[in-house]
């Protein structure tokens, strides 16, 4: 029986990479054990000619190439979810269009599922050559931190690039949450998983849209979505601040009773007030982040809006 591999490819300003990506995948296609390769490109509100390139690809190969175009930019997580919803293949792969994910590994992924019995075969980078040192540092720090505070393990260097069975995809789609962190969701659903290692690759063309701030914000979403440890931390900070303030108050009263010295210095008092106020605002910020996520979930807005689909 001929199997179908549905390939989900989120795209944001990828007009330069799309022809190269399609050519590279077509070269890998003969090694996929006769499987039919079905493309699902998701245009995430690109501001360049990405949509025009997708239309050309679809006209060139109307049987296998499909695309979804959003009404605006909804983010990569929304694009991944839309692509997964659209797929119909026996196996589903997720890839980036910039060819930082090695297409030739699809053959090894397919072998891992069909020959070794894995449900998911993913990939992880063994190094970060070519990345700014500060980005690599914070990335490694994020993985270390989230694995310390979350019960859902997320391996360092793991990419979204993976091949999954239909059962795994259905399990992911059963989680229609608005605030999505796919690396955590992929891990949370479980199933028998194998990771293939590879050396870091540069983009074949164009430039990344992931700034340091976007990555930082994305990491915060991951922490909030998969751990309540920050809320516990806020509680401990509040308790610790109260105890310190109580001890300081007792010390001042005792000193006054014994030595009769008045409490001196408005500067020290102002510093204490500012410190306590800062801790309170910090804790309120943590609680506010969780409440904000609850607010977004409670509104039940669609994760994305499709403007065009073929």
VOLUM-729282 format. One record per residue: residue in three letters; x, y, z of N, C-alpha, C, O in turn. Coordinates in steps of 0.1 Angstrom, whole numbers, padded with zeros to 4 digits, always signed. Layout:
BEGIN
ALAXYZXYZXYZXYZ
...
end
This chain:
BEGIN
UNK+0008-0012+0000+0000+0000+0000+0009+0013+0000+0018+0014+0008
UNK+0006+0022-0009+0014+0034-0010+0010+0044+0001-0001+0047+0003
UNK+0020+0048+0008+0018+0057+0019+0020+0072+0014+0026+0075+0004
UNK+0013+0081+0021+0014+0095+0018+0021+0102+0030+0017+0101+0041
UNK+0031+0111+0027+0037+0119+0036+0033+0133+0034+0036+0139+0024
UNK+0026+0139+0044+0022+0153+0043+0033+0162+0049+0037+0159+0061
UNK+0037+0172+0042+0048+0180+0047+0043+0194+0050+0038+0201+0041
UNK+0043+0198+0063+0039+0211+0067+0050+0221+0068+0060+0218+0074
UNK+0049+0232+0060+0060+0241+0059+0055+0255+0062+0049+0262+0053
UNK+0057+0261+0074+0053+0274+0077+0062+0284+0070+0074+0282+0069
UNK+0056+0295+0064+0064+0304+0056+0061+0318+0060+0050+0323+0061
UNK+0072+0326+0063+0071+0340+0066+0082+0347+0059+0094+0346+0063
UNK+0079+0354+0048+0089+0361+0040+0100+0352+0035+0112+0353+0037
UNK+0095+0341+0028+0104+0331+0023+0104+0330+0008+0106+0319+0002
UNK+0102+0341+0001+0102+0340-0014+0115+0335-0020+0114+0328-0031
UNK+0126+0338-0014+0139+0334-0019+0142+0319-0017+0148+0312-0025
UNK+0136+0314-0006+0140+0300-0002+0130+0289-0008+0134+0278-0010
UNK+0118+0293-0012+0108+0284-0016+0112+0276-0028+0111+0263-0028
UNK+0117+0282-0039+0121+0274-0051+0132+0264-0047+0133+0253-0052
UNK+0142+0268-0039+0153+0260-0035+0148+0248-0026+0152+0237-0027
UNK+0138+0251-0017+0133+0241-0008+0125+0230-0016+0128+0219-0014
UNK+0117+0235-0026+0109+0225-0034+0118+0216-0042+0116+0204-0043
UNK+0129+0222-0048+0138+0215-0056+0146+0204-0047+0147+0193-0051
UNK+0150+0208-0035+0157+0199-0026+0148+0187-0022+0153+0176-0021
UNK+0135+0190-0019+0126+0179-0015+0123+0170-0027+0122+0158-0025
UNK+0122+0175-0039+0120+0167-0050+0131+0157-0053+0129+0146-0058
UNK+0143+0162-0049+0155+0153-0051+0155+0142-0041+0160+0131-0044
UNK+0149+0144-0029+0149+0134-0019+0137+0124-0021+0138+0113-0017
UNK+0127+0128-0028+0115+0121-0030+0117+0106-0035+0110+0097-0030
UNK+0126+0104-0045+0128+0090-0049+0133+0080-0038+0131+0068-0040
UNK+0139+0085-0027+0144+0077-0017+0134+0074-0006+0137+0068+0004
UNK+0121+0079-0008+0111+0077+0003+0102+0065+0001+0090+0065+0004
UNK+0108+0054-0004+0102+0041-0005+0089+0042-0013+0079+0035-0010
UNK+0088+0050-0023+0076+0051-0031+0065+0059-0025+0054+0060-0031
UNK+0067+0065-0014+0057+0073-0007+0053+0086-0015+0062+0092-0022
UNK+0041+0090-0015+0036+0102-0021+0039+0114-0012+0036+0113+0000
UNK+0046+0124-0018+0049+0136-0009+0039+0147-0012+0038+0152-0023
UNK+0032+0151-0002+0022+0161-0003+0026+0173+0005+0029+0173+0017
UNK+0027+0185-0002+0032+0197+0005+0020+0205+0010+0010+0207+0003
UNK+0021+0210+0022+0012+0220+0027+0020+0232+0032+0025+0232+0044
UNK+0021+0242+0024+0028+0255+0027+0018+0264+0034+0006+0265+0030
UNK+0022+0270+0045+0013+0280+0052+0020+0294+0052+0030+0296+0058
UNK+0014+0303+0044+0019+0316+0043+0013+0324+0055+0001+0327+0056
UNK+0022+0328+0064+0019+0334+0077+0019+0349+0075+0027+0356+0082
UNK+0011+0355+0066+0011+0369+0065+0024+0376+0060+0027+0386+0064
UNK+0030+0369+0051+0043+0374+0045+0041+0388+0039+0031+0390+0033
UNK+0052+0396+0039+0051+0409+0033+0059+0410+0020+0059+0420+0014
UNK+0065+0399+0016+0072+0399+0003+0063+0391-0007+0051+0391-0006
UNK+0070+0384-0016+0063+0377-0027+0061+0362-0024+0061+0354-0033
UNK+0061+0359-0012+0059+0344-0008+0047+0338-0014+0047+0327-0019
UNK+0036+0346-0013+0023+0340-0018+0023+0338-0033+0018+0328-0038
UNK+0030+0347-0040+0031+0346-0055+0039+0333-0058+0036+0326-0067
UNK+0050+0331-0050+0058+0319-0052+0050+0306-0050+0052+0297-0057
UNK+0042+0307-0039+0034+0295-0036+0023+0292-0047+0021+0281-0051
UNK+0018+0303-0053+0008+0301-0064+0015+0295-0076+0009+0286-0082
UNK+0027+0299-0079+0035+0293-0090+0038+0278-0088+0036+0270-0097
UNK+0042+0275-0075+0045+0261-0072+0032+0253-0073+0033+0241-0078
UNK+0021+0258-0069+0009+0251-0069+0004+0248-0084-0001+0238-0087
UNK+0006+0258-0092+0002+0257-0106+0012+0247-0113+0008+0239-0122
UNK+0024+0246-0109+0034+0237-0115+0031+0223-0110+0033+0213-0118
UNK+0027+0221-0098+0024+0207-0093+0011+0207-0085+0011+0206-0073
UNK+0000+0208-0092-0013+0210-0085-0018+0198-0077-0026+0199-0068
UNK-0012+0186-0080-0016+0174-0073-0010+0173-0059-0017+0168-0050
UNK+0002+0177-0058+0010+0175-0046+0012+0188-0038+0013+0188-0025
UNK+0011+0199-0044+0014+0212-0037+0001+0219-0033-0007+0222-0042
UNK+0000+0222-0021-0011+0230-0016-0006+0241-0007+0005+0240-0002
UNK-0014+0251-0005-0010+0262+0003-0022+0268+0011-0033+0268+0006
UNK-0019+0274+0022-0029+0281+0030-0023+0295+0032-0011+0296+0036
UNK-0031+0306+0030-0026+0319+0032-0034+0326+0043-0047+0327+0041
UNK-0028+0331+0053-0035+0337+0064-0039+0352+0060-0033+0358+0051
UNK-0049+0357+0067-0053+0371+0065-0043+0381+0071-0043+0393+0066
UNK-0034+0376+0080-0024+0385+0085-0014+0375+0092-0015+0363+0091
UNK-0004+0381+0098+0006+0373+0105+0001+0368+0119-0002+0377+0127
UNK-0001+0355+0120-0006+0350+0133+0005+0343+0141+0003+0338+0152
UNK+0017+0341+0135+0028+0335+0142+0030+0320+0137+0021+0314+0132
UNK+0042+0315+0140+0046+0302+0135+0038+0291+0142+0034+0281+0135
UNK+0034+0293+0154+0026+0283+0161+0012+0281+0154+0008+0270+0153
UNK+0006+0292+0151-0007+0291+0143-0005+0285+0130-0013+0277+0125
UNK+0006+0288+0123+0009+0282+0110+0011+0267+0111+0006+0259+0103
UNK+0018+0262+0121+0020+0248+0124+0006+0241+0126+0004+0231+0120
UNK-0002+0247+0134-0015+0241+0137-0024+0241+0125-0030+0230+0123
UNK-0024+0251+0117-0032+0251+0105-0027+0241+0095-0035+0234+0089
UNK-0014+0239+0094-0009+0229+0085-0012+0215+0089-0016+0207+0081
UNK-0011+0213+0102-0014+0199+0108-0029+0196+0106-0033+0185+0103
UNK-0038+0206+0107-0052+0204+0105-0055+0201+0091-0065+0193+0088
UNK-0047+0206+0081-0050+0204+0067-0045+0191+0062-0050+0186+0052
UNK-0036+0185+0069-0029+0173+0063-0039+0161+0063-0048+0160+0072
UNK-0037+0152+0054-0044+0139+0053-0035+0127+0052-0040+0116+0051
UNK-0022+0129+0052-0013+0118+0049-0012+0108+0061-0016+0111+0072
UNK-0007+0096+0058-0004+0086+0068+0007+0090+0077+0006+0087+0089
UNK+0016+0098+0072+0027+0104+0081+0027+0119+0078+0024+0123+0067
UNK+0031+0126+0088+0032+0141+0087+0045+0145+0092+0050+0142+0103
UNK+0052+0154+0083+0065+0160+0087+0063+0175+0088+0055+0181+0081
UNK+0071+0180+0097+0071+0195+0099+0085+0200+0095+0095+0194+0101
UNK+0086+0210+0087+0099+0215+0082+0099+0230+0081+0088+0236+0079
UNK+0111+0236+0082+0112+0250+0079+0116+0252+0064+0122+0243+0059
UNK+0112+0263+0058+0115+0265+0044+0129+0269+0041+0133+0269+0029
UNK+0137+0272+0051+0150+0278+0049+0161+0267+0047+0173+0271+0046
UNK+0157+0255+0047+0166+0243+0045+0177+0242+0056+0187+0236+0054
UNK+0174+0248+0068+0182+0245+0080+0179+0231+0085+0187+0225+0092
UNK+0168+0226+0081+0164+0212+0084+0168+0203+0072+0163+0205+0061
UNK+0177+0194+0074+0183+0186+0063+0172+0177+0057+0167+0167+0063
UNK+0168+0179+0044+0157+0171+0038+0161+0156+0037+0152+0148+0037
UNK+0174+0154+0035+0178+0140+0033+0175+0131+0046+0175+0119+0045
UNK+0173+0137+0057+0170+0129+0069+0156+0124+0069+0153+0115+0078
UNK+0148+0128+0060+0134+0122+0059+0135+0107+0056+0126+0100+0061
UNK+0145+0103+0049+0146+0089+0046+0149+0081+0059+0143+0070+0061
UNK+0158+0086+0067+0161+0079+0080+0149+0080+0089+0147+0071+0097
UNK+0142+0091+0089+0130+0092+0097+0119+0082+0093+0114+0075+0102
UNK+0117+0080+0081+0108+0071+0076+0112+0057+0080+0103+0048+0083
UNK+0124+0054+0079+0129+0040+0083+0127+0038+0098+0124+0027+0102
UNK+0129+0049+0106+0127+0048+0120+0113+0044+0124+0110+0037+0134
UNK+0103+0049+0116+0089+0047+0119+0085+0033+0114+0079+0025+0121
UNK+0089+0030+0101+0084+0018+0095+0092+0005+0099+0087-0006+0100
UNK+0105+0007+0101+0113-0005+0104+0116-0006+0119+0117-0018+0124
UNK+0117+0005+0127+0120+0004+0141+0108+0006+0150+0109+0004+0162
UNK+0096+0009+0145+0084+0010+0153+0083+0023+0161+0075+0023+0170
UNK+0090+0034+0157+0088+0046+0164+0076+0053+0159+0071+0052+0148
UNK+0069+0061+0168+0058+0069+0164+0062+0083+0159+0056+0089+0151
UNK+0073+0088+0165+0079+0101+0161+0094+0099+0159+0101+0093+0168
UNK+0099+0105+0149+0114+0106+0147+0117+0121+0144+0113+0127+0134
UNK+0123+0127+0154+0126+0141+0154+0141+0144+0152+0149+0134+0149
UNK+0145+0156+0152+0159+0160+0150+0163+0170+0161+0155+0177+0167
UNK+0176+0169+0163+0182+0179+0173+0196+0183+0168+0204+0175+0163
UNK+0199+0196+0170+0212+0201+0166+0222+0198+0177+0220+0199+0188
UNK+0234+0193+0172+0244+0190+0182+0253+0202+0185+0261+0202+0194
UNK+0252+0212+0177+0260+0225+0180+0252+0237+0174+0242+0235+0168
UNK+0257+0248+0177+0250+0261+0173+0260+0270+0166+0260+0282+0167
UNK+0269+0264+0157+0279+0271+0150+0272+0281+0141+0262+0278+0134
UNK+0277+0294+0141+0271+0304+0132+0261+0313+0139+0258+0323+0134
UNK+0257+0309+0151+0248+0317+0159+0256+0326+0168+0267+0323+0172
UNK+0250+0338+0171+0256+0347+0181+0258+0340+0194+0249+0332+0198
UNK+0269+0342+0201+0272+0335+0213+0261+0338+0224+0258+0329+0232
UNK+0256+0350+0224+0246+0354+0235+0233+0346+0232+0227+0342+0242
UNK+0230+0344+0220+0217+0337+0217+0219+0322+0221+0210+0316+0226
UNK+0231+0316+0218+0233+0303+0222+0233+0301+0237+0227+0291+0242
UNK+0239+0311+0244+0239+0310+0259+0225+0310+0265+0221+0302+0273
UNK+0217+0320+0260+0203+0321+0265+0194+0309+0261+0186+0305+0269
UNK+0197+0303+0249+0190+0291+0245+0193+0280+0254+0183+0273+0258
UNK+0205+0277+0257+0209+0266+0266+0204+0269+0280+0200+0259+0286
UNK+0204+0281+0284+0199+0284+0297+0184+0282+0298+0179+0277+0308
UNK+0177+0285+0287+0162+0282+0287+0160+0267+0289+0151+0263+0297
UNK+0166+0259+0281+0164+0244+0282+0167+0239+0295+0160+0231+0301
UNK+0178+0244+0301+0182+0239+0314+0171+0243+0324+0167+0235+0333
UNK+0167+0256+0324+0157+0261+0333+0143+0254+0332+0137+0250+0342
UNK+0138+0252+0320+0125+0247+0318+0125+0232+0322+0115+0227+0327
UNK+0136+0225+0320+0136+0211+0324+0138+0209+0339+0135+0199+0345
UNK+0142+0220+0346+0143+0220+0361+0129+0222+0367+0126+0216+0377
UNK+0120+0230+0360+0108+0234+0367+0095+0227+0360+0085+0228+0366
UNK+0097+0220+0349+0086+0214+0342+0086+0199+0343+0097+0193+0343
UNK+0075+0193+0344+0074+0178+0343+0074+0173+0329+0075+0161+0327
UNK+0074+0182+0319+0074+0178+0305+0089+0180+0300+0092+0192+0298
UNK+0096+0170+0298+0110+0172+0294+0111+0177+0279+0104+0172+0271
UNK+0120+0186+0277+0123+0192+0264+0138+0191+0262+0145+0199+0268
UNK+0142+0183+0252+0157+0182+0250+0162+0194+0244+0156+0201+0235
UNK+0175+0198+0248+0181+0209+0242+0185+0207+0227+0189+0196+0224
UNK+0183+0217+0219+0186+0216+0205+0176+0210+0197+0178+0208+0184
UNK+0165+0205+0202+0154+0198+0195+0147+0208+0185+0144+0219+0189
UNK+0146+0204+0173+0139+0212+0163+0124+0208+0161+0120+0197+0166
UNK+0117+0216+0154+0103+0213+0151+0103+0202+0139+0093+0195+0138
UNK+0114+0201+0132+0116+0191+0121+0114+0177+0127+0123+0172+0134
UNK+0103+0170+0123+0101+0157+0127+0091+0150+0118+0083+0157+0111
UNK+0090+0137+0118+0081+0129+0111+0072+0121+0121+0078+0115+0130
UNK+0059+0122+0120+0050+0117+0129+0039+0108+0123+0036+0110+0111
UNK+0034+0098+0130+0023+0090+0125+0010+0098+0126+0010+0108+0133
UNK+0000+0093+0120-0013+0100+0120-0018+0100+0134-0025+0110+0138
UNK-0016+0090+0142-0021+0089+0156-0015+0100+0164-0022+0106+0173
UNK-0002+0103+0162+0004+0114+0170-0001+0127+0166-0004+0136+0175
UNK-0003+0129+0153-0009+0142+0148-0023+0144+0154-0027+0155+0158
UNK-0031+0134+0154-0045+0135+0159-0044+0139+0174-0053+0146+0179
UNK-0034+0133+0181-0033+0137+0196-0029+0151+0197-0034+0158+0207
UNK-0021+0157+0189-0017+0171+0189-0029+0180+0186-0031+0190+0192
UNK-0036+0176+0176-0048+0184+0172-0059+0184+0182-0068+0192+0182
UNK-0059+0174+0191-0069+0173+0202-0066+0183+0213-0073+0184+0222
UNK-0055+0191+0211-0051+0202+0221-0053+0215+0214-0043+0221+0209
UNK-0065+0220+0212-0067+0233+0205-0065+0246+0213-0072+0255+0211
UNK-0055+0245+0222-0053+0257+0230-0048+0269+0222-0041+0267+0212
UNK-0052+0281+0226-0048+0293+0219-0033+0296+0221-0026+0300+0211
UNK-0028+0295+0233-0014+0298+0236-0006+0285+0234-0007+0275+0242
UNK+0001+0284+0223+0007+0271+0219+0023+0272+0219+0029+0282+0215
UNK+0029+0262+0224+0043+0261+0225+0046+0246+0220+0046+0237+0227
UNK+0048+0245+0207+0048+0232+0200+0059+0223+0205+0057+0211+0207
UNK+0071+0228+0209+0081+0219+0214+0076+0212+0227+0079+0200+0229
UNK+0069+0219+0235+0063+0213+0247+0052+0204+0244+0050+0193+0250
UNK+0043+0208+0234+0032+0199+0230+0036+0186+0224+0031+0176+0228
UNK+0047+0187+0215+0052+0175+0209+0057+0165+0220+0055+0153+0219
UNK+0063+0171+0230+0068+0162+0241+0057+0157+0250+0057+0146+0255
UNK+0047+0166+0253+0037+0163+0262+0028+0151+0258+0024+0143+0266
UNK+0025+0150+0245+0017+0139+0240+0023+0125+0241+0016+0115+0241
UNK+0036+0125+0243+0043+0113+0245+0046+0105+0232+0050+0111+0222
UNK+0043+0092+0232+0046+0083+0221+0061+0079+0220+0069+0087+0226
UNK+0063+0069+0214+0077+0064+0212+0085+0073+0203+0081+0074+0191
UNK+0095+0079+0208+0102+0090+0200+0117+0087+0199+0123+0083+0209
UNK+0122+0090+0188+0137+0089+0185+0141+0103+0179+0134+0109+0171
UNK+0154+0107+0183+0159+0119+0178+0172+0116+0170+0180+0109+0174
UNK+0173+0122+0158+0185+0122+0150+0193+0134+0151+0187+0145+0151
UNK+0206+0133+0153+0214+0144+0155+0220+0149+0141+0222+0141+0132
UNK+0223+0162+0141+0229+0168+0129+0236+0181+0132+0233+0187+0142
UNK+0246+0185+0124+0253+0197+0125+0245+0209+0121+0237+0208+0112
UNK+0246+0220+0128+0239+0232+0125+0241+0236+0110+0253+0235+0105
UNK+0231+0241+0104+0232+0246+0090+0227+0261+0090+0218+0265+0097
UNK+0233+0268+0080+0229+0282+0078+0217+0282+0068+0215+0272+0061
UNK+0209+0293+0068+0199+0294+0058+0204+0295+0044+0215+0300+0042
UNK+0197+0289+0035+0202+0289+0021+0200+0303+0015+0207+0306+0005
UNK+0190+0311+0020+0188+0324+0014+0180+0332+0024+0174+0327+0034
UNK+0179+0345+0022+0171+0354+0031+0177+0355+0045+0188+0351+0048
UNK+0169+0361+0054+0173+0363+0068+0162+0358+0077+0150+0359+0074
UNK+0166+0355+0089+0156+0350+0099+0148+0361+0104+0152+0373+0105
UNK+0135+0358+0107+0126+0368+0113+0126+0367+0128+0118+0374+0135
UNK+0134+0358+0134+0134+0356+0148+0144+0365+0155+0156+0362+0155
UNK+0140+0376+0160+0149+0385+0168+0151+0379+0182+0144+0370+0186
UNK+0161+0385+0189+0164+0380+0202+0151+0382+0211+0148+0374+0219
UNK+0144+0394+0210+0133+0396+0218+0121+0386+0215+0115+0382+0224
UNK+0119+0383+0202+0109+0373+0199+0112+0360+0205+0103+0353+0210
UNK+0125+0356+0205+0129+0343+0211+0127+0343+0226+0123+0333+0232
UNK+0130+0355+0232+0128+0356+0246+0114+0355+0250+0110+0348+0260
UNK+0105+0362+0243+0091+0362+0245+0085+0348+0243+0077+0343+0251
UNK+0090+0341+0233+0086+0327+0230+0090+0318+0241+0082+0309+0245
UNK+0102+0320+0247+0106+0311+0258+0098+0314+0270+0095+0304+0278
UNK+0094+0326+0273+0085+0329+0284+0071+0322+0282+0066+0316+0292
UNK+0066+0322+0270+0054+0314+0267+0055+0300+0270+0046+0294+0276
UNK+0067+0294+0267+0069+0280+0270+0069+0277+0284+0064+0267+0289
UNK+0076+0286+0292+0077+0284+0307+0063+0285+0313+0059+0276+0321
UNK+0055+0295+0309+0042+0297+0315+0032+0285+0311+0024+0281+0318
UNK+0033+0281+0298+0024+0270+0293+0027+0256+0299+0018+0248+0300
UNK+0039+0254+0304+0043+0241+0308+0048+0240+0323+0054+0230+0326
UNK+0046+0250+0330+0050+0250+0344+0043+0261+0353+0041+0272+0348
UNK+0039+0257+0365+0034+0267+0374+0044+0271+0384+0041+0277+0394
UNK+0057+0267+0382+0068+0271+0391+0069+0286+0394+0072+0290+0405
UNK+0067+0294+0383+0068+0309+0386+0058+0314+0396+0061+0323+0404
UNK+0046+0308+0396+0036+0312+0406+0041+0308+0420+0039+0315+0430
UNK+0047+0296+0421+0052+0291+0434+0063+0301+0438+0064+0304+0450
UNK+0072+0304+0429+0083+0314+0432+0077+0327+0437+0083+0332+0447
UNK+0067+0332+0431+0061+0345+0435+0056+0343+0450+0057+0353+0457
UNK+0050+0332+0453+0045+0330+0467+0056+0330+0477+0056+0336+0487
UNK+0067+0323+0473+0079+0322+0482+0085+0336+0484+0090+0340+0495
UNK+0086+0344+0473+0091+0357+0474+0083+0366+0484+0088+0373+0492
UNK+0070+0365+0482+0061+0372+0491+0063+0368+0506+0063+0377+0514
UNK+0064+0355+0508+0066+0350+0522+0079+0355+0528+0080+0360+0539
UNK+0090+0354+0519+0103+0358+0524+0104+0373+0527+0110+0377+0536
UNK+0097+0381+0518+0097+0395+0520+0090+0399+0533+0094+0407+0541
UNK+0079+0392+0536+0071+0394+0548+0080+0391+0561+0080+0398+0570
UNK+0087+0380+0560+0095+0375+0572+0106+0385+0574+0109+0389+0585
UNK+0113+0389+0563+0124+0399+0564+0119+0412+0570+0125+0418+0579
UNK+0107+0417+0565+0102+0429+0570+0098+0428+0585+0100+0437+0593
UNK+0092+0417+0589+0088+0414+0603+0100+0414+0612+0100+0421+0623
UNK+0111+0408+0608+0123+0407+0616+0130+0421+0617+0134+0425+0628
UNK+0129+0429+0606+0135+0442+0607+0127+0451+0616+0132+0459+0624
UNK+0113+0449+0616+0105+0457+0625+0108+0453+0640+0109+0462+0648
UNK+0109+0441+0643+0112+0436+0657+0126+0442+0661+0127+0447+0672
UNK+0136+0441+0652+0149+0447+0655+0148+0462+0659+0155+0466+0668
UNK+0141+0469+0651+0140+0484+0653+0133+0487+0666+0137+0496+0673
UNK+0122+0479+0669+0115+0481+0682+0124+0478+0694+0125+0486+0704
UNK+0131+0467+0693+0140+0463+0704+0151+0473+0706+0154+0477+0717
UNK+0157+0477+0695+0168+0487+0696+0163+0500+0702+0170+0507+0710
UNK+0151+0504+0699+0145+0516+0704+0143+0515+0719+0145+0524+0727
UNK+0138+0503+0724+0135+0501+0738+0148+0500+0746+0148+0505+0758
UNK+0158+0494+0741+0171+0493+0748+0179+0505+0748+0184+0510+0758
UNK+0182+0511+0736+0191+0522+0735+0184+0535+0733+0191+0546+0735
UNK+0171+0535+0731+0164+0547+0730+0168+0555+0717+0165+0567+0717
UNK+0175+0549+0708+0178+0556+0695+0166+0557+0686+0159+0547+0684
UNK+0164+0568+0681+0153+0570+0671+0157+0563+0658+0169+0561+0655
UNK+0147+0560+0650+0150+0554+0637+0155+0565+0628+0148+0575+0626
UNK+0167+0564+0623+0174+0574+0615+0173+0571+0600+0174+0559+0596
UNK+0173+0582+0592+0175+0580+0578+0163+0577+0570+0158+0566+0570
UNK+0158+0587+0562+0147+0585+0553+0152+0577+0541+0144+0570+0534
UNK+0165+0577+0538+0170+0570+0526+0169+0555+0527+0165+0548+0518
UNK+0173+0550+0539+0172+0536+0541+0157+0531+0541+0154+0521+0536
UNK+0148+0540+0546+0134+0536+0546+0129+0536+0532+0121+0527+0528
UNK+0133+0546+0524+0128+0547+0510+0134+0535+0502+0127+0529+0494
UNK+0146+0531+0505+0152+0519+0498+0144+0506+0501+0141+0498+0492
UNK+0140+0505+0514+0132+0493+0518+0119+0493+0511+0114+0483+0506
UNK+0112+0505+0511+0099+0506+0504+0100+0502+0489+0092+0495+0484
UNK+0110+0508+0483+0112+0505+0469+0115+0490+0466+0110+0485+0456
UNK+0123+0484+0475+0126+0470+0473+0114+0462+0474+0111+0453+0466
UNK+0106+0464+0485+0094+0456+0487+0084+0459+0475+0078+0449+0471
UNK+0083+0471+0471+0074+0475+0460+0078+0468+0447+0070+0463+0440
UNK+0091+0467+0445+0096+0461+0433+0093+0446+0433+0090+0440+0423
UNK+0095+0439+0445+0092+0425+0446+0077+0423+0443+0073+0413+0437
UNK+0069+0432+0449+0054+0430+0446+0051+0431+0432+0042+0424+0427
UNK+0057+0441+0425+0054+0443+0411+0059+0431+0403+0052+0427+0393
UNK+0071+0426+0407+0076+0414+0400+0066+0402+0401+0063+0395+0391
UNK+0061+0400+0413+0052+0389+0415+0039+0391+0408+0033+0382+0403
UNK+0034+0404+0408+0022+0407+0401+0024+0405+0386+0014+0400+0379
UNK+0036+0407+0381+0039+0405+0367+0038+0390+0363+0032+0386+0353
UNK+0043+0381+0372+0042+0367+0370+0027+0363+0370+0023+0355+0361
UNK+0020+0367+0380+0006+0363+0381-0002+0369+0369-0011+0362+0363
UNK+0002+0381+0365-0005+0387+0353-0003+0380+0340-0012+0379+0332
UNK+0009+0374+0339+0012+0366+0326+0003+0354+0326-0003+0351+0315
UNK+0001+0347+0337-0008+0336+0337-0023+0340+0335-0030+0334+0327
UNK-0027+0351+0341-0040+0356+0340-0043+0360+0325-0054+0358+0320
UNK-0032+0366+0319-0034+0370+0305-0036+0358+0296-0044+0359+0287
UNK-0029+0347+0299-0031+0335+0291-0045+0330+0292-0052+0325+0283
UNK-0050+0330+0305-0064+0326+0308-0074+0334+0300-0083+0329+0295
UNK-0071+0347+0300-0080+0357+0293-0081+0354+0278-0092+0354+0273
UNK-0069+0351+0272-0069+0348+0258-0076+0335+0255-0083+0334+0245
UNK-0074+0325+0264-0081+0312+0262-0096+0314+0263-0104+0307+0256
UNK-0101+0322+0273-0115+0323+0276-0122+0330+0265-0135+0328+0264
UNK-0116+0338+0257-0123+0345+0246-0126+0336+0234-0135+0340+0226
UNK-0119+0325+0233-0122+0315+0223-0121+0321+0209-0128+0318+0200
UNK-0111+0330+0207-0108+0335+0193-0102+0324+0185-0095+0315+0190
UNK-0104+0324+0172-0097+0314+0163-0082+0316+0164-0077+0327+0165
UNK-0075+0305+0162-0061+0306+0163-0055+0313+0150-0044+0319+0150
UNK-0063+0312+0139-0058+0318+0127-0071+0320+0118-0081+0315+0120
UNK-0069+0329+0108-0080+0331+0098-0074+0329+0084-0064+0335+0081
UNK-0080+0321+0076-0075+0318+0063-0081+0328+0053-0094+0330+0052
UNK-0073+0334+0044-0077+0342+0034-0078+0335+0020-0087+0337+0012
UNK-0069+0326+0018-0068+0318+0006-0063+0304+0008-0054+0302+0016
UNK-0068+0295+0001-0064+0281+0003-0066+0273-0010-0076+0274-0016
UNK-0055+0266-0013-0056+0257-0025-0048+0244-0023-0047+0236-0032
end
